[in-house]
Amino acid sequence: MNRRDFLQTAAALSAFGFPFLSFAEAPPAAAAATRPFDYAWLKGHAQALAAKPYVSHAGELPSALKNLSWDDYQRLQFKPEHSLWRDGSSPFQARLFHLGLYFQTPVQIYEVVNGQATKIAYQADHFKYDGKTDLSSLPSDLGYAGFRIQVPPKFELDVAAFLGASYFRAVGEDKQYGLSARGLAINTGLPKPEEFPIFSSYWLERPEKDSERLRVYALLDSPSTTGAYLFHITPGKNLVMEIDAALYPRKPIERLGLAPLTSMYQVGENDRRMDWDWRAEIHDSDGLAMHTGAGEWLWRPLMNPAGLRFNSYFDNNPRGFGLLQRDRNFDHYQDDGVFYEKRPSLWVEPKGDWGKGAVQLVEIPTVDETFDNIVAFWNPSEPVVPGKEFLFSYKLHWGAAPPSVPLAATVHDTRTGLGGVIGKKRTRFSWRFAVDFAGGKLASLDPKLPVEAVITTSRGEIEITSARPLTSINGYRAMFDLVPDKSTEPINLRLYLKSGNDVLSETWLYQYTPPPMSERKLY
């Protein structure tokens, strides 16, 4: 990871002391050289652990590692010659992250071969380091911060990494990191501290020589719950993770977030509140896409709000949702260092019936691109209470585009600005929206057919509406002005295109917060 990528994760995590399962309380593999291991055993272990009081061991590592400078931590590089499975026994290799700086909660990592788990002991000589800290004095049960996965032909670039709390990331064919996923979110967006569960132990199963996928197991622990996770990781144009999880709550959880996604949005075409940077757009994702249980496709552009925003989109057995980076035009970002146009989209595909609940979106103000300020997850309606096993499965698709897309036209761009009619004096404040759609039937649509922009608003008046062809994208542009009332409470907007009874597009959703009356300039 480059410095910007590291800081994006580390800065978000550094303020929290993450709990972990100490090696003394780890599975029996801690005491024995090897022991039998499978997913059924891991679920049983997680369930047994949930019956015990939670014990935090955050920051229990030598002070020399806690006080590492940024430069010193950067010097701690795992030596490629010590990569797991470097002997050619597997099409994958794994390298380990050292503890230190922002990552101060050790995790234990095991290798699983033929159903037997062996702990990977800490070895200082597996790291390249030219700093002042004496690594040779560190104990063999120190543990690691996490791990990363590489694949042929050169085993140089990561395809996935697990590092910090229950965070992990992956890449598609562009081999560019971007947004993150988490094992679980607890009480995100509530007026009280969020709880960050941690993957306290990992088991990496050595794949067969001709295998195309890697199995990773993880034990999740937190004050509120334990959990057992199984990842099937298959690299490709889109890297796919098939995830099975079992949760065992220690106590009731007010807001549970399944399949949580974490991203960054500072400035873009529809939200220029933080547009002091020389780059026109700065974001890892530009919208939340949803495919509802009823089959409707929704698109909600992301924003960098002035205050925390929380939205729930209620559904029954959703077909999918994700944070996407639809805008993949370098010219819109002009960033030749971190290449925002190559950031992967991340799509959640539920397996089985997830029942009733809501896709929930949290948008947090940020002034800096190194902070993740966007979170999306599924919140089930079923209460989460102790003494019950909660099972859920899903797939994560990392890549330039999700595996399933609407047959109808999709939102290409969203732009906003002051409303009114050019050349006429404004007599009242209004806000203009220009939403461009492309794809579906739009390119081949008879230009003589009338196309209507169907617009609804929770408050205020809609005026100056239009829908007309936009030849530059072989699509259509819908435009309208919103005249807000005097309130500064958010206004919810909804828009789609139709011709007669034929729906031509996905549904665009937006939440606009009017400025105070004193700031509604007419110019």
C-alpha positions as CSV (number, residue, x, y, z in Angstrom):
1,M,0.0,0.0,0.0
2,N,1.2,3.5,-0.7
3,R,1.1,6.2,1.9
4,R,-2.3,7.6,1.0
5,D,-3.8,4.1,1.1
6,F,-2.2,3.4,4.4
7,L,-3.3,6.6,6.0
8,Q,-6.8,6.2,4.7
9,T,-7.1,3.1,6.8
10,A,-4.8,3.9,9.6
11,A,-6.1,7.4,10.3
12,A,-9.6,6.0,10.6
13,L,-8.5,3.3,13.0
14,S,-5.9,5.0,15.1
15,A,-8.3,6.7,17.5
16,F,-9.7,3.3,18.6
17,G,-8.3,0.6,20.8
18,F,-9.4,-2.5,19.1
19,P,-10.0,-5.7,21.2
20,F,-8.3,-9.0,20.3
21,L,-8.3,-12.5,21.6
22,S,-5.1,-13.0,23.4
23,F,-3.0,-16.0,22.4
24,A,-3.5,-17.5,25.9
25,E,-7.3,-17.6,25.1
26,A,-6.9,-18.6,21.5
27,P,-7.9,-22.0,20.2
28,P,-5.9,-25.0,21.5
29,A,-3.6,-24.7,18.5
30,A,-1.9,-22.1,20.6
31,A,-0.5,-24.7,22.9
32,A,0.0,-27.6,20.4
33,A,2.1,-27.7,17.2
34,T,-0.9,-28.8,15.2
35,R,-4.6,-29.6,15.8
36,P,-7.6,-30.6,13.6
37,F,-9.4,-27.7,12.2
38,D,-12.5,-27.0,10.1
39,Y,-15.3,-24.5,9.8
40,A,-17.6,-26.5,12.1
41,W,-14.9,-26.4,14.8
42,L,-14.5,-22.6,14.4
43,K,-18.2,-22.0,14.8
44,G,-18.3,-24.1,18.0
45,H,-15.3,-22.2,19.3
46,A,-16.9,-18.8,18.6
47,Q,-20.1,-20.0,20.3
48,A,-18.3,-21.1,23.4
49,L,-16.3,-17.9,23.5
50,A,-19.5,-15.9,23.4
51,A,-20.5,-17.4,26.8
52,K,-17.4,-15.8,28.4
53,P,-16.9,-12.2,29.3
54,Y,-15.2,-10.1,26.7
55,V,-11.6,-9.2,27.6
56,S,-9.8,-6.5,25.7
57,H,-6.0,-6.7,25.1
58,A,-5.8,-3.6,22.9
59,G,-2.3,-2.3,22.6
60,E,-0.5,-5.1,24.4
61,L,2.7,-5.1,22.6
62,P,6.3,-3.8,23.3
63,S,6.6,-0.1,23.7
64,A,9.3,-0.1,21.0
65,L,6.6,-1.0,18.4
66,K,4.1,1.4,19.7
67,N,6.5,4.3,19.3
68,L,7.6,3.6,15.8
69,S,7.7,6.6,13.5
70,W,6.0,6.6,10.2
71,D,9.3,6.2,8.4
72,D,10.4,3.4,10.8
73,Y,7.2,1.5,10.2
74,Q,7.6,1.8,6.4
75,R,11.0,0.1,6.7
76,L,9.3,-3.0,8.2
77,Q,8.9,-5.0,5.0
78,F,8.1,-8.7,4.9
79,K,10.8,-10.5,2.8
80,P,9.3,-12.1,-0.3
81,E,11.5,-15.2,0.1
82,H,9.6,-16.1,3.3
83,S,6.1,-15.8,1.7
84,L,3.8,-18.6,2.6
85,W,3.6,-21.3,-0.2
86,R,6.6,-19.8,-2.1
87,D,7.8,-23.4,-2.8
88,G,5.3,-23.6,-5.7
89,S,2.8,-25.8,-3.8
90,S,0.1,-23.2,-4.4
91,P,-0.9,-20.7,-7.0
92,F,-1.2,-18.1,-4.2
93,Q,1.4,-16.6,-1.8
94,A,0.8,-14.8,1.5
95,R,2.9,-12.1,3.1
96,L,2.5,-10.8,6.7
97,F,2.1,-7.3,8.1
98,H,4.2,-6.4,11.1
99,L,2.7,-4.8,14.2
100,G,3.5,-1.2,15.1
101,L,2.5,2.4,14.7
102,Y,-1.3,2.4,14.1
103,F,-1.6,-1.4,14.2
104,Q,-1.2,-2.3,17.9
105,T,-3.5,-5.3,18.3
106,P,-1.8,-8.6,17.5
107,V,-3.7,-11.3,15.7
108,Q,-2.6,-14.9,15.4
109,I,-2.3,-16.5,12.0
110,Y,-2.4,-20.2,11.3
111,E,-1.7,-22.4,8.2
112,V,-4.1,-25.2,7.5
113,V,-2.9,-28.2,5.6
114,N,-4.9,-31.4,5.2
115,G,-7.3,-30.4,8.0
116,Q,-4.5,-29.6,10.5
117,A,-3.8,-26.1,11.7
118,T,-0.3,-24.9,12.7
119,K,0.4,-21.5,14.2
120,I,2.7,-19.2,12.2
121,A,5.2,-18.1,14.9
122,Y,6.6,-14.6,14.7
123,Q,10.1,-14.5,13.3
124,A,12.0,-11.2,13.2
125,D,14.4,-12.4,10.5
126,H,11.4,-12.7,8.1
127,F,11.3,-8.8,7.9
128,K,13.6,-6.4,6.2
129,Y,14.4,-3.6,8.6
130,D,17.1,-1.0,9.0
131,G,15.6,1.0,11.8
132,K,16.7,1.4,15.4
133,T,14.3,-1.0,17.1
134,D,15.8,-4.4,18.1
135,L,13.4,-6.9,16.6
136,S,15.4,-9.9,17.8
137,S,14.1,-9.5,21.3
138,L,10.5,-9.8,20.4
139,P,8.7,-13.0,21.5
140,S,7.7,-15.7,19.1
141,D,4.0,-15.5,20.2
142,L,3.9,-11.8,19.3
143,G,1.6,-12.3,16.4
144,Y,1.1,-10.1,13.4
145,A,-1.1,-7.2,12.2
146,G,-2.6,-9.0,9.2
147,F,-1.7,-10.4,5.8
148,R,-1.8,-9.8,2.1
149,I,-2.3,-12.2,-0.8
150,Q,-0.4,-12.3,-4.2
151,V,-1.0,-14.4,-7.3
152,P,1.1,-15.2,-10.5
153,P,2.8,-14.3,-12.7
154,K,5.2,-12.3,-10.6
155,F,3.6,-12.4,-7.1
156,E,4.3,-8.6,-6.8
157,L,0.9,-6.9,-6.6
158,D,-1.7,-7.7,-3.9
159,V,-5.1,-9.0,-4.8
160,A,-6.3,-8.8,-1.2
161,A,-5.3,-7.7,2.2
162,F,-6.7,-8.1,5.7
163,L,-5.4,-5.4,8.1
164,G,-6.8,-3.6,11.1
165,A,-10.0,-4.5,13.1
166,S,-12.1,-6.6,10.7
167,Y,-11.2,-4.5,7.6
168,F,-10.1,-6.1,4.4
169,R,-9.7,-4.9,0.8
170,A,-9.3,-6.5,-2.7
171,V,-8.7,-5.5,-6.3
172,G,-10.0,-6.5,-9.7
173,E,-8.1,-6.5,-13.0
174,D,-7.0,-2.9,-12.5
175,K,-4.9,-4.0,-9.4
176,Q,-5.8,-0.7,-7.6
177,Y,-6.9,-0.6,-4.0
178,G,-9.8,1.6,-3.0
179,L,-12.7,1.2,-0.7
180,S,-12.7,-1.4,2.1
181,A,-15.1,-4.0,3.5
182,R,-15.5,-5.1,7.1
183,G,-16.6,-8.3,8.8
184,L,-19.3,-6.5,10.8
185,A,-20.5,-3.0,11.8
186,I,-22.0,-2.4,15.2
187,N,-23.9,0.8,16.1
188,T,-22.7,2.8,13.2
189,G,-24.2,6.2,12.9
190,L,-25.8,6.2,16.3
191,P,-25.2,9.1,18.9
192,K,-22.8,6.9,20.8
193,P,-19.4,5.3,20.2
194,E,-19.3,2.8,17.4
195,E,-18.0,-0.7,18.2
196,F,-15.3,-2.1,16.0
197,P,-15.1,-5.9,16.1
198,I,-11.7,-7.4,15.3
199,F,-10.7,-10.5,13.5
200,S,-8.5,-11.9,16.3
201,S,-7.3,-15.0,14.5
202,Y,-6.9,-16.1,10.9
203,W,-6.5,-19.6,9.3
204,L,-5.1,-19.7,5.8
205,E,-5.7,-23.0,4.1
206,R,-3.1,-24.0,1.6
207,P,-4.8,-24.5,-1.8
208,E,-4.1,-27.4,-4.1
209,K,-1.6,-26.6,-6.8
210,D,-4.2,-26.2,-9.5
211,S,-6.8,-24.5,-7.3
212,E,-8.2,-21.1,-8.5
213,R,-9.4,-20.0,-5.1
214,L,-8.1,-19.6,-1.6
215,R,-9.9,-20.3,1.7
216,V,-9.4,-18.0,4.7
217,Y,-11.1,-18.5,8.0
218,A,-11.4,-15.8,10.7
219,L,-12.6,-15.6,14.3
220,L,-14.4,-12.3,15.1
221,D,-14.5,-10.9,18.6
222,S,-16.0,-7.8,20.3
223,P,-17.8,-6.7,23.5
224,S,-21.1,-7.5,21.8
225,T,-20.6,-10.6,19.8
226,T,-18.3,-13.3,18.5
227,G,-18.3,-14.8,15.0
228,A,-16.9,-17.4,12.7
229,Y,-16.2,-16.4,9.1
230,L,-15.2,-18.4,6.0
231,F,-13.9,-16.6,2.9
232,H,-13.6,-18.3,-0.5
233,I,-11.4,-15.9,-2.5
234,T,-11.3,-16.2,-6.3
235,P,-9.2,-13.6,-8.2
236,G,-10.1,-12.6,-11.8
237,K,-11.4,-9.6,-13.8
238,N,-13.7,-9.2,-10.7
239,L,-12.2,-10.7,-7.6
240,V,-15.0,-12.7,-5.9
241,M,-15.2,-13.4,-2.2
242,E,-17.9,-15.9,-1.1
243,I,-18.5,-15.4,2.6
244,D,-20.3,-17.5,5.2
245,A,-20.6,-16.1,8.7
246,A,-22.1,-17.2,12.0
247,L,-22.6,-14.7,14.8
248,Y,-23.1,-15.5,18.5
249,P,-24.1,-12.3,20.3
250,R,-23.0,-11.6,23.9
251,K,-25.6,-8.9,24.4
252,P,-28.4,-7.2,22.4
253,I,-27.1,-5.1,19.5
254,E,-29.0,-1.9,18.7
255,R,-27.9,-1.6,15.1
256,L,-26.2,-4.5,13.4
257,G,-24.5,-3.9,10.0
258,L,-24.1,-6.9,7.8
259,A,-21.7,-6.8,4.8
260,P,-20.5,-3.3,5.7
261,L,-18.6,-1.3,3.0
262,T,-16.4,1.7,3.8
263,S,-15.3,4.3,1.3
264,M,-14.3,8.0,0.8
265,Y,-16.1,10.9,-0.9
266,Q,-14.7,14.4,-0.6
267,V,-15.8,16.2,-3.8
268,G,-17.4,15.4,-7.1
269,E,-19.7,16.7,-9.8
270,N,-22.8,16.9,-7.6
271,D,-21.2,18.1,-4.4
272,R,-18.5,20.8,-4.5
273,R,-18.7,21.8,-0.8
274,M,-15.0,20.9,-0.4
275,D,-13.7,22.0,-3.8
276,W,-10.6,23.9,-2.8
277,D,-8.3,21.2,-4.3
278,W,-6.8,21.6,-7.8
279,R,-8.4,18.3,-8.7
280,A,-12.1,18.5,-9.8
281,E,-13.1,15.2,-8.2
282,I,-11.7,13.2,-5.2
283,H,-13.5,10.0,-4.3
284,D,-13.2,6.2,-4.1
285,S,-16.9,5.7,-4.8
286,D,-19.5,8.0,-6.4
287,G,-22.7,6.3,-5.6
288,L,-24.7,3.7,-3.7
289,A,-26.5,1.3,-6.1
290,M,-29.3,-1.0,-4.9
291,H,-31.3,-3.8,-6.6
292,T,-34.4,-4.3,-4.5
293,G,-36.2,-7.5,-3.7
294,A,-39.0,-6.3,-6.0
295,G,-36.5,-5.9,-8.9
296,E,-36.2,-2.0,-8.9
297,W,-32.8,-0.5,-9.5
298,L,-31.9,2.5,-7.4
299,W,-28.9,4.9,-7.7
300,R,-28.1,7.3,-4.9
301,P,-25.1,9.7,-5.6
302,L,-22.8,10.1,-2.6
303,M,-22.1,13.4,-0.8
304,N,-19.8,15.0,1.7
305,P,-22.4,16.7,3.9
306,A,-21.9,19.5,6.4
307,G,-23.2,17.2,9.2
308,L,-23.6,13.5,9.6
309,R,-26.3,12.0,7.5
310,F,-28.1,8.7,8.0
311,N,-30.5,7.2,5.5
312,S,-32.4,3.9,5.5
313,Y,-33.7,2.2,2.3
314,F,-36.2,-0.4,3.4
315,D,-36.4,-3.7,1.5
316,N,-37.3,-7.3,1.8
317,N,-34.7,-9.9,0.7
318,P,-32.6,-7.5,-1.4
319,R,-30.9,-8.8,-4.6
320,G,-27.8,-6.7,-4.1
321,F,-26.3,-3.4,-3.2
322,G,-22.9,-1.7,-3.4
323,L,-20.7,1.3,-3.4
324,L,-19.6,1.9,-7.0
325,Q,-17.1,4.1,-8.8
326,R,-19.0,4.6,-12.1
327,D,-17.0,7.6,-13.3
328,R,-13.8,6.0,-14.7
329,N,-12.6,8.9,-16.8
330,F,-9.0,10.0,-15.8
331,D,-9.7,13.5,-17.1
332,H,-12.3,14.0,-14.4
333,Y,-9.8,13.4,-11.6
334,Q,-6.4,14.2,-13.1
335,D,-4.7,12.3,-10.3
336,D,-1.7,10.4,-11.7
337,G,-0.6,9.3,-8.2
338,V,-3.6,7.3,-6.8
339,F,-5.7,6.9,-9.9
340,Y,-9.2,7.4,-8.6
341,E,-10.7,6.3,-12.0
342,K,-9.3,2.8,-11.4
343,R,-10.7,2.4,-7.9
344,P,-12.8,-0.8,-7.7
345,S,-16.5,-0.9,-7.2
346,L,-17.8,-3.3,-4.6
347,W,-21.1,-5.2,-5.0
348,V,-22.8,-7.3,-2.3
349,E,-24.8,-10.2,-3.6
350,P,-26.8,-11.8,-0.7
351,K,-27.2,-15.6,-0.7
352,G,-30.4,-17.1,0.7
353,D,-33.3,-15.0,2.0
354,W,-32.1,-12.0,4.1
355,G,-35.7,-11.1,5.0
356,K,-36.8,-7.7,5.9
357,G,-34.5,-4.8,6.8
358,A,-32.8,-1.9,5.2
359,V,-29.7,-0.8,3.2
360,Q,-28.4,1.9,5.4
361,L,-26.1,4.7,4.3
362,V,-23.9,6.9,6.6
363,E,-22.2,10.0,5.2
364,I,-19.8,11.8,7.5
365,P,-18.2,15.2,6.8
366,T,-14.6,15.2,5.8
367,V,-12.0,17.8,4.8
368,D,-9.4,15.3,3.9
369,E,-9.2,12.4,1.4
370,T,-7.2,10.2,3.8
371,F,-10.4,9.7,5.9
372,D,-13.1,7.2,5.0
373,N,-16.4,8.9,5.5
374,I,-18.9,6.7,3.8
375,V,-20.4,3.5,5.2
376,A,-23.1,1.3,3.7
377,F,-24.5,-2.0,5.1
378,W,-27.6,-4.2,5.5
379,N,-29.4,-3.8,8.8
380,P,-31.8,-6.8,9.4
381,S,-35.1,-6.1,11.1
382,E,-34.8,-9.2,13.2
383,P,-33.7,-8.3,16.7
384,V,-30.1,-9.4,17.6
385,V,-30.2,-11.0,21.0
386,P,-27.9,-13.3,23.0
387,G,-28.3,-17.1,23.0
388,K,-29.2,-17.3,19.3
389,E,-27.1,-18.2,16.3
390,F,-27.3,-15.8,13.3
391,L,-26.2,-17.3,10.0
392,F,-25.8,-15.3,6.8
393,S,-23.9,-15.7,3.5
394,Y,-23.1,-13.4,0.6
395,K,-20.7,-12.7,-2.2
396,L,-18.5,-9.7,-2.6
397,H,-17.5,-8.6,-6.2
398,W,-14.5,-6.3,-6.5
399,G,-13.9,-4.7,-9.9
400,A,-14.6,-2.0,-12.3
401,A,-18.3,-2.9,-12.7
402,P,-20.6,-5.1,-10.7
403,P,-21.6,-8.5,-12.0
404,S,-25.2,-7.5,-12.7
405,V,-26.4,-4.2,-14.0
406,P,-29.8,-2.8,-15.0
407,L,-31.2,-3.5,-18.4
408,A,-32.6,0.0,-18.4
409,A,-30.5,3.2,-18.6
410,T,-28.3,4.1,-15.7
411,V,-27.3,7.4,-14.2
412,H,-24.1,8.7,-16.0
413,D,-23.6,12.0,-14.2
414,T,-25.4,14.2,-11.6
415,R,-24.7,17.9,-11.5
416,T,-26.2,20.6,-9.3
417,G,-26.1,24.4,-9.1
418,L,-28.2,27.5,-8.8
419,G,-31.5,27.4,-10.6
420,G,-33.4,30.0,-12.6
421,V,-33.7,31.0,-16.2
422,I,-30.7,32.5,-18.0
423,G,-31.2,36.1,-18.8
424,K,-34.1,36.6,-16.4
425,K,-33.7,38.2,-13.0
426,R,-34.2,35.6,-10.2
427,T,-37.1,36.5,-7.8
428,R,-36.7,33.4,-5.5
429,F,-34.1,30.8,-4.6
430,S,-34.0,27.5,-6.5
431,W,-31.5,24.7,-7.0
432,R,-30.9,23.1,-10.4
433,F,-30.4,19.4,-11.0
434,A,-29.1,17.9,-14.2
435,V,-29.1,14.1,-14.3
436,D,-27.7,12.3,-17.3
437,F,-28.8,8.8,-18.3
438,A,-27.2,6.4,-20.7
439,G,-27.6,2.8,-21.8
440,G,-30.7,0.7,-22.1
441,K,-33.0,1.7,-24.9
442,L,-31.9,5.3,-25.0
443,A,-29.3,5.1,-27.8
444,S,-31.8,3.5,-30.2
445,L,-34.9,5.4,-29.1
446,D,-36.9,7.1,-31.8
447,P,-36.2,10.9,-31.2
448,K,-39.9,11.6,-32.0
449,L,-41.1,9.6,-29.0
450,P,-41.9,11.8,-26.0
451,V,-39.6,11.1,-23.0
452,E,-40.8,12.2,-19.6
453,A,-38.8,12.9,-16.4
454,V,-41.0,11.6,-13.6
455,I,-39.9,13.6,-10.5
456,T,-41.2,13.5,-6.9
457,T,-40.1,15.5,-3.9
458,S,-40.8,15.2,-0.2
459,R,-41.1,19.0,0.1
460,G,-40.8,22.2,-2.0
461,E,-41.9,22.8,-5.6
462,I,-40.5,21.3,-8.8
463,E,-40.3,23.6,-11.9
464,I,-38.6,24.0,-15.3
465,T,-38.5,20.3,-16.0
466,S,-37.2,18.8,-19.2
467,A,-35.9,15.5,-20.7
468,R,-34.0,15.8,-23.9
469,P,-31.4,13.8,-25.9
470,L,-27.8,14.1,-25.0
471,T,-25.9,12.9,-28.1
472,S,-22.4,13.0,-26.4
473,I,-23.3,9.9,-24.4
474,N,-26.1,8.5,-26.6
475,G,-28.5,9.2,-23.7
476,Y,-30.8,11.7,-22.2
477,R,-30.5,14.6,-19.8
478,A,-33.2,15.3,-17.2
479,M,-33.3,18.8,-15.7
480,F,-35.4,20.5,-13.1
481,D,-35.3,23.2,-10.4
482,L,-36.3,22.6,-6.8
483,V,-37.7,25.6,-4.9
484,P,-37.3,24.7,-1.3
485,D,-39.5,25.9,1.6
486,K,-38.0,27.9,4.5
487,S,-36.9,24.8,6.4
488,T,-33.3,23.6,6.3
489,E,-34.3,19.9,6.9
490,P,-33.2,17.5,4.1
491,I,-35.5,17.1,1.0
492,N,-35.7,13.7,-0.6
493,L,-35.9,13.6,-4.4
494,R,-36.8,10.8,-6.8
495,L,-36.5,10.7,-10.6
496,Y,-36.7,8.2,-13.5
497,L,-37.3,8.4,-17.2
498,K,-40.3,6.9,-19.1
499,S,-41.9,7.0,-22.5
500,G,-45.6,6.2,-22.2
501,N,-45.9,3.2,-19.9
502,D,-42.3,2.1,-20.7
503,V,-39.8,2.8,-17.9
504,L,-36.5,3.7,-19.5
505,S,-34.1,4.1,-16.6
506,E,-33.2,3.1,-13.1
507,T,-34.4,5.4,-10.3
508,W,-32.3,8.3,-9.2
509,L,-32.5,9.2,-5.5
510,Y,-31.1,12.3,-3.9
511,Q,-31.1,14.1,-0.6
512,Y,-30.8,17.9,-0.8
513,T,-30.3,20.1,2.3
514,P,-31.4,23.7,1.7
515,P,-29.1,26.4,3.1
516,P,-30.4,28.8,5.7
517,M,-32.5,31.7,4.4
518,S,-29.7,34.1,5.0
519,E,-27.4,32.1,2.6
520,R,-29.8,31.7,-0.3
521,K,-28.2,34.2,-2.6
522,L,-29.9,35.1,-5.9
523,Y,-26.9,36.7,-7.6
